[in-house]
Each structure stands twice: as structure tokens, then as C-alpha cells.
């Protein structure tokens, strides 16, 4: 059995489908870390878990490491630490590094998480990417717009999905943004 910990901050329907699929993998003994209490889990899924650990902040590597250590007492030495949410990837990598769990490294997770950094890595590997710039000031944003024209897409460097992502079709929309 491979002792595995899945971090799922909240028990959203889609996330629980991933947890259920992981719990059904042959040879996996699954523990779960979440903000939500165990009694919120569907009973069928709860019975397939080897353990649950509640944390106040699943993005906090210290709390995650404590939860993984706690679950290891029930599961055995944890060999995999996983989660599906983009925001979790760097904290998960930090905990893996701290506890000696194999998986995506902190540097690779940062490449994935920071959109500007990711585009530099992809471009260096010969993959085409949209022109981009990390705008650290309003002046930087206006200079980039003048250089490349419209439309533009503005997104935070550590954005997730389309959250806080805006299409900017011209100077008026740029001023609003």
C-alpha cells in the first residue's frame, strides 16, 4: 500500500470526485487534509479514507506538514502528497521538500504557479508564448499597451483559472482596470 495524502481545502463536488478516484486506486491508502470537518464528507467516501486531518489554512506549509505527520501515524510514512488546486502547488512542494516526499519540486511548482515565470521557461524551451510583461506599476502597464497594442489580457502573476483576469480592448478599459 502507498500511503498518500490528498489536500482538498473544501469539499466541493468536483474536488470530491478527485478524492474518490484517488481513494479507489489499487494499492493506495488515502488520508485527507481539509478545512472542512470530516462529518461533511459523503459517508461512502468517508469509509474509503484511512484518515482525515482538519487544518485552519491548507495553504500554510507549516499546518500542512503537521497534518501530514499526524496522518503518517495512521497511514505509515507518507509517500505521495497531492492536491488539485493550483494555489496548493507551491505549499505542497514545500512540504514534500521538508518531509522528503517525492514529487514536484518547489522550483517546478513556482514555474507552474507564476505565469510570467512560466512563460519565460516555456519560451526558453522553444515553445511559442504570447508576449507578456510583469507590470509592477501603472506606468509599466501603459508602456506594454503602447508597445503591443490592444486587446490585452491582464492577469495576476499567481492567478488561478480566470479569476481576476480581464480583457482590455482599449485605453478606456485600461484606465478602468
OpenMM code with the backbone's topology and positions (N, CA, C; nanometers):
from openmm import Vec3, app, unit

residues = "UNK UNK UNK UNK UNK UNK UNK UNK UNK UNK UNK UNK UNK UNK UNK UNK UNK UNK UNK UNK UNK UNK UNK UNK UNK UNK UNK UNK UNK UNK UNK UNK UNK UNK UNK UNK UNK UNK UNK UNK UNK UNK UNK UNK UNK UNK UNK UNK UNK UNK UNK UNK UNK UNK UNK UNK UNK UNK UNK UNK UNK UNK UNK UNK UNK UNK UNK UNK UNK UNK UNK UNK UNK UNK UNK UNK UNK UNK UNK UNK UNK UNK UNK UNK UNK UNK UNK UNK UNK UNK UNK UNK UNK UNK UNK UNK UNK UNK UNK UNK UNK UNK UNK UNK UNK UNK UNK UNK UNK UNK UNK UNK UNK UNK UNK UNK UNK UNK UNK UNK UNK UNK UNK UNK UNK UNK UNK UNK UNK UNK UNK UNK UNK UNK UNK UNK UNK UNK UNK UNK UNK UNK UNK UNK UNK UNK UNK UNK UNK UNK UNK UNK UNK UNK UNK UNK UNK UNK UNK UNK UNK UNK UNK UNK UNK UNK UNK UNK UNK UNK UNK UNK UNK UNK UNK UNK UNK".split()
positions = [
    Vec3(0.0839, -0.1190, 0.0000),
    Vec3(0.0000, 0.0000, 0.0000),
    Vec3(0.0880, 0.1247, 0.0000),
    Vec3(0.0486, 0.2235, -0.0794),
    Vec3(0.1212, 0.3506, -0.0872),
    Vec3(0.0461, 0.4535, -0.0027),
    Vec3(0.1018, 0.4885, 0.1135),
    Vec3(0.0379, 0.5916, 0.1952),
    Vec3(0.0416, 0.7262, 0.1222),
    Vec3(-0.0747, 0.7813, 0.0960),
    Vec3(-0.0897, 0.9029, 0.0166),
    Vec3(-0.1794, 1.0003, 0.0916),
    Vec3(-0.1430, 1.1284, 0.0858),
    Vec3(-0.2267, 1.2321, 0.1464),
    Vec3(-0.2747, 1.3247, 0.0356),
    Vec3(-0.4044, 1.3479, 0.0327),
    Vec3(-0.4683, 1.4389, -0.0622),
    Vec3(-0.5110, 1.5628, 0.0162),
    Vec3(-0.4750, 1.6810, -0.0331),
    Vec3(-0.5177, 1.8055, 0.0310),
    Vec3(-0.6319, 1.8644, -0.0514),
    Vec3(-0.7470, 1.8752, 0.0106),
    Vec3(-0.8673, 1.9295, -0.0527),
    Vec3(-0.9281, 2.0294, 0.0454),
    Vec3(-0.8962, 2.1583, 0.0313),
    Vec3(-0.9390, 2.2559, 0.1321),
    Vec3(-1.0878, 2.2486, 0.1666),
    Vec3(-1.1723, 2.2459, 0.0654),
    Vec3(-1.3169, 2.2424, 0.0882),
    Vec3(-1.3753, 2.1260, 0.0107),
    Vec3(-1.4835, 2.0715, 0.0590),
    Vec3(-1.5456, 1.9553, -0.0028),
    Vec3(-1.6422, 1.9967, -0.1137),
    Vec3(-1.5869, 2.0541, -0.2188),
    Vec3(-1.6671, 2.0887, -0.3368),
    Vec3(-1.6889, 1.9614, -0.4182),
    Vec3(-1.7979, 1.9569, -0.4903),
    Vec3(-1.8349, 1.8360, -0.5644),
    Vec3(-1.7225, 1.7884, -0.6571),
    Vec3(-1.6651, 1.8793, -0.7345),
    Vec3(-1.5601, 1.8405, -0.8287),
    Vec3(-1.4377, 1.7878, -0.7550),
    Vec3(-1.3976, 1.8555, -0.6494),
    Vec3(-1.2809, 1.8117, -0.5731),
    Vec3(-1.3047, 1.6739, -0.5132),
    Vec3(-1.4239, 1.6501, -0.4624),
    Vec3(-1.4539, 1.5206, -0.4028),
    Vec3(-1.4500, 1.4077, -0.5051),
    Vec3(-1.4778, 1.4381, -0.6317),
    Vec3(-1.4639, 1.3352, -0.7367),
    Vec3(-1.3179, 1.2938, -0.7501),
    Vec3(-1.2249, 1.3915, -0.7414),
    Vec3(-1.0825, 1.3585, -0.7468),
    Vec3(-1.0416, 1.2757, -0.6247),
    Vec3(-1.0898, 1.3150, -0.5076),
    Vec3(-1.0572, 1.2414, -0.3853),
    Vec3(-1.1090, 1.0983, -0.3957),
    Vec3(-1.2325, 1.0826, -0.4421),
    Vec3(-1.2914, 0.9486, -0.4564),
    Vec3(-1.2109, 0.8636, -0.5539),
    Vec3(-1.1682, 0.9227, -0.6643),
    Vec3(-1.0886, 0.8480, -0.7625),
    Vec3(-0.9559, 0.8047, -0.7011),
    Vec3(-0.8922, 0.8934, -0.6243),
    Vec3(-0.7652, 0.8579, -0.5592),
    Vec3(-0.7876, 0.7468, -0.4564),
    Vec3(-0.8985, 0.7525, -0.3843),
    Vec3(-0.9283, 0.6517, -0.2821),
    Vec3(-0.9527, 0.5146, -0.3442),
    Vec3(-0.9947, 0.5112, -0.4701),
    Vec3(-1.0243, 0.3842, -0.5373),
    Vec3(-0.9036, 0.3248, -0.6091),
    Vec3(-0.7929, 0.3969, -0.6147),
    Vec3(-0.6747, 0.3432, -0.6827),
    Vec3(-0.6236, 0.2199, -0.6087),
    Vec3(-0.5906, 0.1154, -0.6842),
    Vec3(-0.5387, -0.0041, -0.6170),
    Vec3(-0.4040, 0.0265, -0.5495),
    Vec3(-0.3872, -0.0249, -0.4308),
    Vec3(-0.2606, -0.0087, -0.3611),
    Vec3(-0.2411, 0.1250, -0.2927),
    Vec3(-0.3446, 0.2105, -0.2890),
    Vec3(-0.3333, 0.3415, -0.2249),
    Vec3(-0.4083, 0.3398, -0.0925),
    Vec3(-0.3417, 0.3872, 0.0091),
    Vec3(-0.4039, 0.4081, 0.1410),
    Vec3(-0.4113, 0.5592, 0.1574),
    Vec3(-0.5335, 0.6158, 0.1512),
    Vec3(-0.5513, 0.7599, 0.1367),
    Vec3(-0.5921, 0.8296, 0.2657),
    Vec3(-0.5187, 0.9353, 0.2972),
    Vec3(-0.5560, 1.0280, 0.4024),
    Vec3(-0.5962, 1.1595, 0.3383),
    Vec3(-0.6767, 1.2373, 0.4065),
    Vec3(-0.7289, 1.3620, 0.3515),
    Vec3(-0.7061, 1.4761, 0.4498),
    Vec3(-0.6590, 1.5887, 0.3974),
    Vec3(-0.6432, 1.7113, 0.4756),
    Vec3(-0.7401, 1.8136, 0.4193),
    Vec3(-0.8132, 1.8834, 0.5076),
    Vec3(-0.9101, 1.9829, 0.4600),
    Vec3(-0.9379, 2.0874, 0.5676),
    Vec3(-1.0046, 2.1951, 0.5241),
    Vec3(-1.0613, 2.2934, 0.6168),
    Vec3(-1.1910, 2.2378, 0.6749),
    Vec3(-1.2640, 2.1662, 0.5914),
    Vec3(-1.3950, 2.1160, 0.6307),
    Vec3(-1.3823, 1.9994, 0.7285),
    Vec3(-1.4784, 1.9873, 0.8203),
    Vec3(-1.4761, 1.8742, 0.9140),
    Vec3(-1.5133, 1.7439, 0.8430),
    Vec3(-1.4633, 1.6353, 0.8980),
    Vec3(-1.4839, 1.5032, 0.8387),
    Vec3(-1.6316, 1.4689, 0.8221),
    Vec3(-1.7177, 1.5154, 0.9129),
    Vec3(-1.8591, 1.4787, 0.9045),
    Vec3(-1.9298, 1.5402, 0.7837),
    Vec3(-1.8629, 1.6321, 0.7130),
    Vec3(-1.9211, 1.6875, 0.5899),
    Vec3(-1.8937, 1.5985, 0.4681),
    Vec3(-1.8080, 1.4990, 0.4841),
    Vec3(-1.7790, 1.4070, 0.3736),
    Vec3(-1.8973, 1.3155, 0.3473),
    Vec3(-1.9228, 1.2837, 0.2211),
    Vec3(-2.0254, 1.1823, 0.1936),
    Vec3(-1.9853, 1.0510, 0.2626),
    Vec3(-2.0800, 0.9829, 0.3266),
    Vec3(-2.0472, 0.8620, 0.4032),
    Vec3(-1.9713, 0.7563, 0.3231),
    Vec3(-2.0078, 0.7363, 0.1980),
    Vec3(-1.9396, 0.6357, 0.1156),
    Vec3(-1.7923, 0.6676, 0.0962),
    Vec3(-1.7614, 0.7955, 0.0798),
    Vec3(-1.6218, 0.8364, 0.0631),
    Vec3(-1.5492, 0.8304, 0.1973),
    Vec3(-1.6142, 0.8747, 0.3019),
    Vec3(-1.5524, 0.8743, 0.4352),
    Vec3(-1.5043, 0.7342, 0.4722),
    Vec3(-1.5823, 0.6333, 0.4377),
    Vec3(-1.5465, 0.4956, 0.4738),
    Vec3(-1.4268, 0.4438, 0.3941),
    Vec3(-1.3950, 0.5089, 0.2815),
    Vec3(-1.2810, 0.4647, 0.1993),
    Vec3(-1.1505, 0.5343, 0.2379),
    Vec3(-1.1563, 0.6303, 0.3288),
    Vec3(-1.0359, 0.7019, 0.3712),
    Vec3(-0.9730, 0.6331, 0.4920),
    Vec3(-0.8411, 0.6362, 0.4953),
    Vec3(-0.7681, 0.5804, 0.6094),
    Vec3(-0.7552, 0.6830, 0.7214),
    Vec3(-0.7840, 0.8094, 0.6904),
    Vec3(-0.7759, 0.9126, 0.7915),
    Vec3(-0.8076, 1.0496, 0.7362),
    Vec3(-0.8438, 1.1408, 0.8256),
    Vec3(-0.8733, 1.2793, 0.7888),
    Vec3(-0.8084, 1.3694, 0.8929),
    Vec3(-0.7566, 1.4844, 0.8468),
    Vec3(-0.6955, 1.5817, 0.9373),
    Vec3(-0.7464, 1.7190, 0.8982),
    Vec3(-0.8021, 1.7911, 0.9935),
    Vec3(-0.8547, 1.9249, 0.9663),
    Vec3(-0.7488, 2.0292, 1.0001),
    Vec3(-0.7329, 2.1278, 0.9098),
    Vec3(-0.6424, 2.2408, 0.9316),
    Vec3(-0.7217, 2.3699, 0.9147),
    Vec3(-0.6700, 2.4780, 0.9705),
    Vec3(-0.7348, 2.6084, 0.9537),
    Vec3(-0.6989, 2.6727, 0.8211),
    Vec3(-0.5778, 2.6436, 0.7704),
    Vec3(-0.5298, 2.7073, 0.6471),
    Vec3(-0.4494, 2.6070, 0.5661),
    Vec3(-0.5106, 2.5518, 0.4640),
    Vec3(-0.4434, 2.4491, 0.3842),
    Vec3(-0.3381, 2.5068, 0.2900),
    Vec3(-0.3243, 2.6378, 0.2843),
    Vec3(-0.2171, 2.6983, 0.2056),
    Vec3(-0.0932, 2.7239, 0.2923),
    Vec3(-0.1030, 2.6948, 0.4202),
    Vec3(0.0068, 2.7169, 0.5139),
    Vec3(0.0920, 2.5905, 0.5219),
    Vec3(0.2165, 2.5959, 0.4704),
    Vec3(0.3008, 2.4758, 0.4701),
    Vec3(0.3253, 2.4172, 0.6098),
    Vec3(0.3327, 2.5014, 0.7121),
    Vec3(0.3545, 2.4510, 0.8480),
    Vec3(0.2356, 2.3672, 0.8932),
    Vec3(0.1135, 2.4164, 0.8675),
    Vec3(-0.0062, 2.3403, 0.9044),
    Vec3(-0.0167, 2.2123, 0.8221),
    Vec3(0.0166, 2.2218, 0.6932),
    Vec3(0.0118, 2.1022, 0.6083),
    Vec3(0.1111, 1.9970, 0.6560),
    Vec3(0.2325, 2.0401, 0.6880),
    Vec3(0.3339, 1.9450, 0.7345),
    Vec3(0.2882, 1.8774, 0.8638),
    Vec3(0.2278, 1.9544, 0.9543),
    Vec3(0.1753, 1.8957, 1.0777),
    Vec3(0.0671, 1.7933, 1.0494),
    Vec3(-0.0201, 1.8232, 0.9548),
    Vec3(-0.1273, 1.7302, 0.9180),
    Vec3(-0.0705, 1.6025, 0.8562),
    Vec3(0.0285, 1.6185, 0.7684),
    Vec3(0.0899, 1.5008, 0.7042),
    Vec3(0.1575, 1.4141, 0.8102),
    Vec3(0.2280, 1.4765, 0.9046),
    Vec3(0.2910, 1.3994, 1.0127),
    Vec3(0.1841, 1.3272, 1.0967),
    Vec3(0.0752, 1.3968, 1.1254),
    Vec3(-0.0324, 1.3350, 1.2024),
    Vec3(-0.0945, 1.2176, 1.1298),
    Vec3(-0.1189, 1.2337, 1.0004),
    Vec3(-0.1771, 1.1240, 0.9231),
    Vec3(-0.0787, 1.0092, 0.9054),
    Vec3(0.0509, 1.0399, 0.9017),
    Vec3(0.1520, 0.9342, 0.8873),
    Vec3(0.1453, 0.8358, 1.0041),
    Vec3(0.1033, 0.8829, 1.1195),
    Vec3(0.0886, 0.7939, 1.2349),
    Vec3(-0.0189, 0.6878, 1.2085),
    Vec3(-0.1175, 0.7207, 1.1248),
    Vec3(-0.2258, 0.6263, 1.0913),
    Vec3(-0.1971, 0.5482, 0.9635),
    Vec3(-0.1309, 0.6162, 0.8665),
    Vec3(-0.1123, 0.5576, 0.7338),
    Vec3(0.0199, 0.4839, 0.7173),
    Vec3(0.1186, 0.5262, 0.7935),
    Vec3(0.2563, 0.4855, 0.7690),
    Vec3(0.3258, 0.6020, 0.6998),
    Vec3(0.4573, 0.5907, 0.6765),
    Vec3(0.5314, 0.7009, 0.6143),
    Vec3(0.4683, 0.7427, 0.4803),
    Vec3(0.4301, 0.8690, 0.4708),
    Vec3(0.3606, 0.9189, 0.3522),
    Vec3(0.4569, 0.9222, 0.2338),
    Vec3(0.4137, 0.8623, 0.1237),
    Vec3(0.4971, 0.8532, 0.0037),
    Vec3(0.4507, 0.9456, -0.1084),
    Vec3(0.3288, 0.9955, -0.1000),
    Vec3(0.2772, 1.0882, -0.2001),
    Vec3(0.1927, 1.1941, -0.1298),
    Vec3(0.2074, 1.3194, -0.1766),
    Vec3(0.1289, 1.4318, -0.1260),
    Vec3(0.0737, 1.5036, -0.2468),
    Vec3(-0.0590, 1.5054, -0.2614),
    Vec3(-0.1209, 1.5575, -0.3830),
    Vec3(-0.2359, 1.6530, -0.3510),
    Vec3(-0.2726, 1.7320, -0.4494),
    Vec3(-0.3866, 1.8214, -0.4431),
    Vec3(-0.4101, 1.8750, -0.5832),
    Vec3(-0.5330, 1.9086, -0.6135),
    Vec3(-0.5649, 1.9529, -0.7491),
    Vec3(-0.5675, 2.1040, -0.7661),
    Vec3(-0.5872, 2.1788, -0.6595),
    Vec3(-0.6000, 2.3238, -0.6731),
    Vec3(-0.4655, 2.3880, -0.7066),
    Vec3(-0.4679, 2.4792, -0.8014),
    Vec3(-0.3464, 2.5471, -0.8445),
    Vec3(-0.2769, 2.6188, -0.7295),
    Vec3(-0.3533, 2.6827, -0.6441),
    Vec3(-0.2958, 2.7589, -0.5329),
    Vec3(-0.2183, 2.6703, -0.4342),
    Vec3(-0.2470, 2.5417, -0.4334),
    Vec3(-0.1818, 2.4492, -0.3406),
    Vec3(-0.0456, 2.4015, -0.3868),
    Vec3(-0.0126, 2.4189, -0.5142),
    Vec3(0.1044, 2.3509, -0.5682),
    Vec3(0.2363, 2.3912, -0.5025),
    Vec3(0.2571, 2.5187, -0.4742),
    Vec3(0.3826, 2.5592, -0.4085),
    Vec3(0.3843, 2.5132, -0.2630),
    Vec3(0.2773, 2.5362, -0.1834),
    Vec3(0.2806, 2.4832, -0.0462),
    Vec3(0.3001, 2.3311, -0.0411),
    Vec3(0.2367, 2.2579, -0.1318),
    Vec3(0.2557, 2.1121, -0.1336),
    Vec3(0.4013, 2.0771, -0.1629),
    Vec3(0.4612, 2.1472, -0.2579),
    Vec3(0.6012, 2.1216, -0.2922),
    Vec3(0.6928, 2.1539, -0.1741),
    Vec3(0.6617, 2.2610, -0.1013),
    Vec3(0.7420, 2.2965, 0.0160),
    Vec3(0.7342, 2.1875, 0.1229),
    Vec3(0.6158, 2.1328, 0.1430),
    Vec3(0.6000, 2.0261, 0.2418),
    Vec3(0.6709, 1.8994, 0.1946),
    Vec3(0.6582, 1.8665, 0.0659),
    Vec3(0.7306, 1.7499, 0.0133),
    Vec3(0.8801, 1.7635, 0.0398),
    Vec3(0.9336, 1.8823, 0.0106),
    Vec3(1.0771, 1.9051, 0.0310),
    Vec3(1.1138, 1.8912, 0.1792),
    Vec3(1.0328, 1.9469, 0.2667),
    Vec3(1.0617, 1.9437, 0.4103),
    Vec3(1.0536, 1.8026, 0.4680),
    Vec3(0.9627, 1.7205, 0.4139),
    Vec3(0.9401, 1.5873, 0.4703),
    Vec3(1.0016, 1.4752, 0.3884),
    Vec3(1.0702, 1.5104, 0.2787),
    Vec3(1.1348, 1.4075, 0.1969),
    Vec3(1.0377, 1.3208, 0.1193),
    Vec3(0.9263, 1.3790, 0.0759),
    Vec3(0.8257, 1.3058, -0.0023),
    Vec3(0.8533, 1.3332, -0.1507),
    Vec3(0.8620, 1.2293, -0.2349),
    Vec3(0.8869, 1.2533, -0.3769),
    Vec3(0.7712, 1.3283, -0.4432),
    Vec3(0.8038, 1.4009, -0.5495),
    Vec3(0.7010, 1.4722, -0.6248),
    Vec3(0.7561, 1.6004, -0.6834),
    Vec3(0.6680, 1.6833, -0.7326),
    Vec3(0.7046, 1.8100, -0.7950),
    Vec3(0.7837, 1.8950, -0.6952),
    Vec3(0.8982, 1.9484, -0.7428),
    Vec3(0.9836, 2.0301, -0.6561),
    Vec3(0.9266, 2.1709, -0.6404),
    Vec3(0.9817, 2.2440, -0.5449),
    Vec3(0.9389, 2.3817, -0.5205),
    Vec3(0.9642, 2.4671, -0.6449),
    Vec3(1.0805, 2.4527, -0.7075),
    Vec3(1.1124, 2.5341, -0.8255),
    Vec3(1.0166, 2.5055, -0.9405),
    Vec3(0.9846, 2.3794, -0.9639),
    Vec3(0.8901, 2.3446, -1.0711),
    Vec3(0.7513, 2.3979, -1.0374),
    Vec3(0.7107, 2.3867, -0.9115),
    Vec3(0.5794, 2.4393, -0.8705),
    Vec3(0.5737, 2.5901, -0.8915),
    Vec3(0.6819, 2.6600, -0.8616),
    Vec3(0.6851, 2.8053, -0.8844),
    Vec3(0.6762, 2.8366, -1.0331),
    Vec3(0.7399, 2.7565, -1.1168),
    Vec3(0.7288, 2.7758, -1.2624),
    Vec3(0.5847, 2.7604, -1.3080),
    Vec3(0.5147, 2.6699, -1.2477),
    Vec3(0.3747, 2.6446, -1.2813),
    Vec3(0.2843, 2.7552, -1.2292),
    Vec3(0.3133, 2.8012, -1.1100),
    Vec3(0.2247, 2.8955, -1.0408),
    Vec3(0.2380, 3.0393, -1.0879),
    Vec3(0.3603, 3.0849, -1.1138),
    Vec3(0.3866, 3.2235, -1.1537),
    Vec3(0.3807, 3.2318, -1.3063),
    Vec3(0.2758, 3.2972, -1.3573),
    Vec3(0.2510, 3.2974, -1.5021),
    Vec3(0.3640, 3.3622, -1.5824),
    Vec3(0.4207, 3.4696, -1.5327),
    Vec3(0.5311, 3.5351, -1.6032),
    Vec3(0.6517, 3.4425, -1.6073),
    Vec3(0.6839, 3.3838, -1.4954),
    Vec3(0.7968, 3.2894, -1.4885),
    Vec3(0.7720, 3.1695, -1.5797),
    Vec3(0.6487, 3.1183, -1.5806),
    Vec3(0.6148, 3.0045, -1.6642),
    Vec3(0.6387, 3.0358, -1.8121),
    Vec3(0.6000, 3.1546, -1.8550),
    Vec3(0.6187, 3.1897, -1.9956),
    Vec3(0.7662, 3.2010, -2.0313),
    Vec3(0.8482, 3.2497, -1.9402),
    Vec3(0.9927, 3.2548, -1.9649),
    Vec3(1.0490, 3.1134, -1.9808),
    Vec3(1.0058, 3.0216, -1.8960),
    Vec3(1.0524, 2.8829, -1.9024),
    Vec3(1.0079, 2.8183, -2.0328),
    Vec3(0.8815, 2.8370, -2.0688),
    Vec3(0.8312, 2.7775, -2.1929),
    Vec3(0.9010, 2.8354, -2.3156),
    Vec3(0.9188, 2.9655, -2.3175),
    Vec3(0.9868, 3.0300, -2.4303),
    Vec3(1.1315, 2.9794, -2.4411),
    Vec3(1.1997, 2.9649, -2.3292),
    Vec3(1.3379, 2.9139, -2.3289),
    Vec3(1.3450, 2.7711, -2.3818),
    Vec3(1.2359, 2.6968, -2.3673),
    Vec3(1.2299, 2.5599, -2.4187),
    Vec3(1.1860, 2.5557, -2.5648),
    Vec3(1.1682, 2.6735, -2.6259),
    Vec3(1.1327, 2.6797, -2.7678),
    Vec3(0.9841, 2.6773, -2.7972),
    Vec3(0.9002, 2.6909, -2.6948),
    Vec3(0.7560, 2.6916, -2.7174),
    Vec3(0.7074, 2.8354, -2.7347),
    Vec3(0.6203, 2.8584, -2.8315),
    Vec3(0.5703, 2.9952, -2.8509),
    Vec3(0.4772, 3.0370, -2.7371),
    Vec3(0.4897, 3.1601, -2.6970),
    Vec3(0.4052, 3.2167, -2.5908),
    Vec3(0.3613, 3.3563, -2.6337),
    Vec3(0.2471, 3.3953, -2.5839),
    Vec3(0.2014, 3.5320, -2.6070),
    Vec3(0.3006, 3.6286, -2.5434),
    Vec3(0.3165, 3.7446, -2.6063),
    Vec3(0.4018, 3.8465, -2.5448),
    Vec3(0.3427, 3.8822, -2.4095),
    Vec3(0.4298, 3.9056, -2.3146),
    Vec3(0.3830, 3.9362, -2.1800),
    Vec3(0.4856, 4.0230, -2.1092),
    Vec3(0.4395, 4.0803, -2.0027),
    Vec3(0.5291, 4.1569, -1.9158),
    Vec3(0.4663, 4.1605, -1.7774),
    Vec3(0.5510, 4.1449, -1.6785),
    Vec3(0.5054, 4.1606, -1.5416),
    Vec3(0.5058, 4.3099, -1.5129),
    Vec3(0.3860, 4.3663, -1.5024),
    Vec3(0.3725, 4.5104, -1.4787),
    Vec3(0.3756, 4.5360, -1.3289),
    Vec3(0.4808, 4.6012, -1.2843),
    Vec3(0.4943, 4.6307, -1.1421),
    Vec3(0.4410, 4.7687, -1.1064),
    Vec3(0.3962, 4.8427, -1.2084),
    Vec3(0.3401, 4.9754, -1.1835),
    Vec3(0.2419, 5.0071, -1.2960),
    Vec3(0.1653, 5.1105, -1.2752),
    Vec3(0.0729, 5.1566, -1.3790),
    Vec3(0.1515, 5.1978, -1.5035),
    Vec3(0.2641, 5.2622, -1.4831),
    Vec3(0.3493, 5.3044, -1.5945),
    Vec3(0.3917, 5.1828, -1.6788),
    Vec3(0.4313, 5.0726, -1.6122),
    Vec3(0.4696, 4.9509, -1.6845),
    Vec3(0.3549, 4.8986, -1.7706),
    Vec3(0.2337, 4.9016, -1.7164),
    Vec3(0.1175, 4.8520, -1.7911),
    Vec3(0.0905, 4.9383, -1.9141),
    Vec3(0.0970, 5.0706, -1.8973),
    Vec3(0.0747, 5.1605, -2.0113),
    Vec3(0.1853, 5.1436, -2.1159),
    Vec3(0.3092, 5.1270, -2.0742),
    Vec3(0.4201, 5.1092, -2.1686),
    Vec3(0.4016, 4.9813, -2.2490),
    Vec3(0.3574, 4.8745, -2.1840),
    Vec3(0.3349, 4.7484, -2.2550),
    Vec3(0.2211, 4.7640, -2.3548),
    Vec3(0.1131, 4.8297, -2.3141),
    Vec3(-0.0002, 4.8514, -2.4050),
    Vec3(0.0437, 4.9319, -2.5264),
    Vec3(0.1248, 5.0316, -2.5069),
    Vec3(0.1742, 5.1130, -2.6192),
    Vec3(0.2624, 5.0295, -2.7114),
    Vec3(0.3407, 4.9410, -2.6528),
    Vec3(0.4327, 4.8577, -2.7311),
    Vec3(0.3606, 4.7530, -2.8150),
    Vec3(0.2600, 4.6849, -2.7584),
    Vec3(0.1986, 4.5711, -2.8283),
    Vec3(0.0596, 4.5992, -2.8815),
    Vec3(-0.0066, 4.7022, -2.8325),
    Vec3(-0.1419, 4.7328, -2.8790),
    Vec3(-0.2480, 4.6522, -2.8054),
    Vec3(-0.3723, 4.6669, -2.8526),
    Vec3(-0.4873, 4.6027, -2.7898),
    Vec3(-0.5428, 4.4971, -2.8840),
    Vec3(-0.6170, 4.4009, -2.8364),
    Vec3(-0.6573, 4.3782, -2.6985),
    Vec3(-0.5418, 4.3196, -2.6167),
    Vec3(-0.5532, 4.3372, -2.4854),
    Vec3(-0.4604, 4.2808, -2.3879),
    Vec3(-0.5392, 4.1950, -2.2898),
    Vec3(-0.4691, 4.1073, -2.2221),
    Vec3(-0.5281, 4.0320, -2.1121),
    Vec3(-0.4452, 4.0630, -1.9890),
    Vec3(-0.5103, 4.1089, -1.8840),
    Vec3(-0.4431, 4.1370, -1.7570),
    Vec3(-0.4790, 4.0267, -1.6586),
    Vec3(-0.3764, 3.9705, -1.5992),
    Vec3(-0.3965, 3.8604, -1.5049),
    Vec3(-0.2896, 3.8689, -1.3972),
    Vec3(-0.3258, 3.8442, -1.2712),
    Vec3(-0.2228, 3.8452, -1.1673),
    Vec3(-0.1223, 3.7327, -1.1916),
    Vec3(0.0033, 3.7531, -1.1537),
    Vec3(0.1049, 3.6511, -1.1811),
    Vec3(0.0755, 3.5175, -1.1155),
    Vec3(0.0037, 3.5170, -1.0051),
    Vec3(-0.0318, 3.3905, -0.9407),
    Vec3(-0.1825, 3.3692, -0.9458),
    Vec3(-0.2436, 3.4120, -1.0543),
    Vec3(-0.3876, 3.3927, -1.0699),
    Vec3(-0.4214, 3.2463, -1.0880),
    Vec3(-0.5456, 3.2154, -1.0686),
    Vec3(-0.5924, 3.0784, -1.0826),
    Vec3(-0.7112, 3.0773, -1.1768),
    Vec3(-0.7009, 2.9982, -1.2820),
    Vec3(-0.8085, 2.9951, -1.3794),
    Vec3(-0.8291, 3.1340, -1.4368),
    Vec3(-0.9531, 3.1776, -1.4436),
    Vec3(-0.9805, 3.3107, -1.4981),
    Vec3(-1.0084, 3.4126, -1.3878),
    Vec3(-0.9847, 3.3749, -1.2632),
    Vec3(-1.0107, 3.4644, -1.1505),
    Vec3(-0.9230, 3.5895, -1.1624),
    Vec3(-0.9838, 3.7073, -1.1547),
    Vec3(-0.9143, 3.8365, -1.1659),
    Vec3(-0.8416, 3.8538, -1.2991),
    Vec3(-0.8968, 3.7963, -1.4043),
    Vec3(-0.8417, 3.8100, -1.5388),
    Vec3(-0.9358, 3.8999, -1.6187),
    Vec3(-0.8771, 3.9974, -1.6894),
    Vec3(-0.9579, 4.0960, -1.7599),
    Vec3(-0.9096, 4.1137, -1.9031),
    Vec3(-1.0037, 4.1251, -1.9951),
    Vec3(-0.9720, 4.1617, -2.1329),
    Vec3(-0.9768, 4.3137, -2.1396),
    Vec3(-0.8736, 4.3718, -2.1965),
    Vec3(-0.8638, 4.5168, -2.2087),
    Vec3(-0.8599, 4.5493, -2.3576),
    Vec3(-0.9689, 4.6102, -2.4072),
    Vec3(-0.9817, 4.6365, -2.5504),
    Vec3(-0.9296, 4.7725, -2.5941),
    Vec3(-0.9004, 4.8600, -2.5018),
    Vec3(-0.8521, 4.9923, -2.5404),
    Vec3(-0.8193, 5.0764, -2.4189),
    Vec3(-0.7757, 5.2005, -2.4425),
    Vec3(-0.7326, 5.2879, -2.3328),
    Vec3(-0.8393, 5.3120, -2.2256),
    Vec3(-0.9666, 5.3226, -2.2659),
    Vec3(-1.0711, 5.3454, -2.1649),
    Vec3(-1.0813, 5.2280, -2.0683),
    Vec3(-1.0796, 5.1086, -2.1235),
    Vec3(-1.0863, 4.9882, -2.0386),
    Vec3(-0.9582, 4.9763, -1.9543),
    Vec3(-0.8459, 5.0189, -2.0112),
    Vec3(-0.7192, 5.0154, -1.9369),
    Vec3(-0.7283, 5.1075, -1.8154),
    Vec3(-0.7841, 5.2260, -1.8336),
    Vec3(-0.7995, 5.3192, -1.7205),
    Vec3(-0.8904, 5.2582, -1.6132),
    Vec3(-0.9997, 5.1924, -1.6547),
    Vec3(-1.0902, 5.1276, -1.5582),
    Vec3(-1.0177, 5.0183, -1.4804),
    Vec3(-0.9405, 4.9432, -1.5532),
    Vec3(-0.8669, 4.8323, -1.4889),
    Vec3(-0.7665, 4.8877, -1.3916),
] * unit.nanometer
topology = app.Topology()
chain = topology.addChain("A")
for resn in residues:
    res = topology.addResidue(resn, chain)
    for name in ("N", "CA", "C"):
        topology.addAtom(name, app.Element.getBySymbol(name[0]), res)
